[in-house]
Amino acid sequence: AWLCWRYFKRNTAPRTLLKTSLIVIITLLTSVFWFQQTAHLWRQPNEAHAPHRPFIEINSLAGLQTQLQRAQQNQQTVLVDIFAMWCVACRELEQKTFPAPEVQARFKDMLLLRLNVTEINETNSEILEQYAITGMPTLLLFTKTGQEATELRITGFVDAEHMVSTLDKLQGMD
């Protein structure tokens, strides 16, 4: 605004003002047209999907153990999503894989837990060490008896088809 004021103060000739006004109007119209043409690129990828079932946030090893015991009592399988805010693959899972209808159908009877390990602290380090987490995201899967199905553990991004296959294998383990 200050630069515009200085420019107009120095260039007060009618012809200069007309040229400047014309440039500003053309720039605004071009910007509006460009925005209309590219607005679809700014939408979040998960807008097309229905909201998916929320995960229960946990923040300690004790909290995880409590939830696992509860799931065992209720004869539920468990998925633990260990993620970090800086992790691109974690966001892809959240936006592409988890909202898929076929994945949501498998989540229906599961206990879904989420652990944010963005911060490096003693609590998060304890969990990462306990479960030998080597990368983000990591999905831990537990059977109805409360045992981790280590052979089904997922590290990194997977598509909905792979997720469904893994969850079906988990259901067949009990």
C-alpha positions as CSV (number, residue, x, y, z in Angstrom):
1,A,0.0,0.0,0.0
2,W,2.8,2.4,0.9
3,L,4.6,1.7,-2.4
4,C,1.4,2.3,-4.4
5,W,0.9,5.6,-2.5
6,R,4.4,6.7,-3.4
7,Y,4.0,5.7,-7.0
8,F,0.7,7.6,-7.4
9,K,2.1,10.7,-5.6
10,R,5.0,10.9,-8.0
11,N,3.0,10.0,-11.2
12,T,-0.1,12.2,-11.1
13,A,-0.4,12.8,-14.8
14,P,-3.8,11.6,-16.0
15,R,-2.3,9.4,-18.7
16,T,0.0,7.7,-16.2
17,L,-2.9,7.1,-13.8
18,L,-5.0,5.6,-16.6
19,K,-2.2,3.2,-17.6
20,T,-1.6,2.2,-14.1
21,S,-5.3,1.6,-13.4
22,L,-5.5,-0.5,-16.6
23,I,-2.5,-2.6,-15.5
24,V,-4.0,-3.2,-12.0
25,I,-7.4,-4.2,-13.5
26,I,-5.9,-6.6,-15.9
27,T,-3.7,-8.1,-13.2
28,L,-6.8,-8.6,-10.9
29,L,-8.9,-10.2,-13.7
30,T,-6.0,-12.5,-14.6
31,S,-5.6,-13.6,-11.0
32,V,-9.3,-14.3,-10.7
33,F,-9.3,-16.3,-13.9
34,W,-6.2,-18.3,-12.8
35,F,-7.7,-19.0,-9.4
36,Q,-11.0,-20.3,-11.0
37,Q,-9.0,-22.6,-13.3
38,T,-6.7,-24.0,-10.5
39,A,-9.1,-24.1,-7.5
40,H,-9.4,-27.9,-7.8
41,L,-5.7,-28.2,-7.1
42,W,-6.0,-26.6,-3.7
43,R,-8.6,-29.0,-2.3
44,Q,-7.6,-31.6,0.2
45,P,-7.4,-35.1,-1.4
46,N,-9.8,-36.6,1.2
47,E,-12.6,-34.2,0.5
48,A,-14.2,-36.7,-1.9
49,H,-14.4,-39.3,0.9
50,A,-16.8,-39.5,3.7
51,P,-15.2,-38.8,7.1
52,H,-13.7,-41.9,8.5
53,R,-13.9,-43.4,11.9
54,P,-11.8,-41.5,14.3
55,F,-8.7,-43.0,16.0
56,I,-8.3,-42.8,19.8
57,E,-5.2,-40.7,20.6
58,I,-2.8,-42.4,23.1
59,N,0.3,-40.7,24.5
60,S,2.1,-43.3,26.6
61,L,3.1,-46.9,26.8
62,A,0.8,-47.4,29.8
63,G,-2.1,-45.9,27.7
64,L,-1.4,-48.3,24.9
65,Q,-1.3,-51.3,27.3
66,T,-4.6,-50.2,28.8
67,Q,-6.3,-49.9,25.4
68,L,-4.8,-53.3,24.3
69,Q,-6.2,-55.0,27.5
70,R,-9.6,-53.4,26.8
71,A,-9.6,-54.7,23.3
72,Q,-8.7,-58.1,24.4
73,Q,-11.6,-58.2,26.9
74,N,-13.9,-57.1,24.0
75,Q,-12.4,-59.6,21.6
76,Q,-11.4,-56.8,19.2
77,T,-8.5,-56.6,16.8
78,V,-6.4,-53.5,17.2
79,L,-4.6,-51.2,14.7
80,V,-2.0,-48.7,16.2
81,D,-1.0,-45.9,13.8
82,I,2.4,-44.5,14.9
83,F,3.0,-41.3,13.0
84,A,4.8,-38.0,13.0
85,M,3.5,-34.6,11.7
86,W,6.5,-34.2,9.4
87,C,5.9,-37.6,7.8
88,V,4.6,-37.3,4.2
89,A,3.7,-41.0,4.0
90,C,1.7,-40.7,7.2
91,R,-0.4,-38.0,5.6
92,E,-0.9,-40.1,2.5
93,L,-2.2,-42.9,4.7
94,E,-4.6,-40.5,6.4
95,Q,-5.8,-38.9,3.2
96,K,-5.8,-41.8,0.7
97,T,-5.9,-45.2,2.4
98,F,-7.8,-44.8,5.6
99,P,-10.9,-43.1,4.1
100,A,-11.3,-45.8,1.4
101,P,-14.7,-47.4,1.8
102,E,-13.3,-50.9,1.8
103,V,-10.8,-50.0,4.5
104,Q,-13.5,-48.4,6.6
105,A,-15.6,-51.6,6.3
106,R,-12.6,-53.5,7.9
107,F,-12.2,-50.8,10.6
108,K,-15.8,-51.2,11.7
109,D,-15.1,-53.8,14.4
110,M,-11.5,-52.8,15.2
111,L,-10.1,-50.6,18.0
112,L,-8.2,-47.8,16.2
113,L,-5.4,-46.2,18.2
114,R,-3.0,-43.4,17.1
115,L,0.3,-42.3,18.7
116,N,1.9,-39.0,17.6
117,V,5.7,-39.3,17.9
118,T,6.5,-35.9,16.3
119,E,8.2,-34.8,19.5
120,I,11.4,-36.6,20.6
121,N,10.8,-37.2,24.3
122,E,11.3,-39.9,26.8
123,T,7.7,-41.3,26.5
124,N,7.9,-41.5,22.7
125,S,11.4,-43.0,22.7
126,E,10.2,-45.7,25.2
127,I,7.4,-46.7,22.8
128,L,9.6,-46.6,19.7
129,E,12.2,-48.8,21.5
130,Q,9.6,-51.2,23.0
131,Y,8.2,-52.0,19.6
132,A,11.4,-51.5,17.6
133,I,9.9,-48.9,15.3
134,T,12.3,-48.2,12.4
135,G,10.3,-45.7,10.3
136,M,7.2,-43.7,9.9
137,P,4.4,-44.5,9.6
138,T,4.3,-47.8,11.3
139,L,1.0,-49.7,11.8
140,L,1.1,-52.2,14.6
141,L,-1.6,-54.9,14.4
142,F,-2.9,-56.9,17.4
143,T,-5.0,-60.0,17.3
144,K,-8.1,-60.5,19.5
145,T,-6.0,-62.3,22.0
146,G,-3.8,-59.2,22.4
147,Q,-0.7,-60.5,20.6
148,E,1.1,-58.4,18.0
149,A,0.9,-59.9,14.6
150,T,4.5,-58.9,13.8
151,E,4.4,-60.5,10.4
152,L,1.6,-58.1,9.4
153,R,3.3,-54.9,10.6
154,I,3.3,-52.2,8.0
155,T,6.0,-49.5,7.7
156,G,5.5,-46.8,5.1
157,F,2.7,-46.0,2.8
158,V,0.4,-48.7,1.5
159,D,-2.7,-48.4,-0.8
160,A,-6.2,-49.4,0.2
161,E,-5.9,-52.8,-1.6
162,H,-2.8,-53.8,0.5
163,M,-4.4,-52.5,3.7
164,V,-7.6,-54.6,3.1
165,S,-5.5,-57.7,2.4
166,T,-3.5,-57.2,5.6
167,L,-6.6,-56.5,7.7
168,D,-8.3,-59.6,6.3
169,K,-5.2,-61.7,7.3
170,L,-5.4,-60.3,10.8
171,Q,-9.1,-61.2,11.1
172,G,-8.2,-64.8,10.0
173,M,-5.6,-65.2,12.7
174,D,-8.0,-65.8,15.6
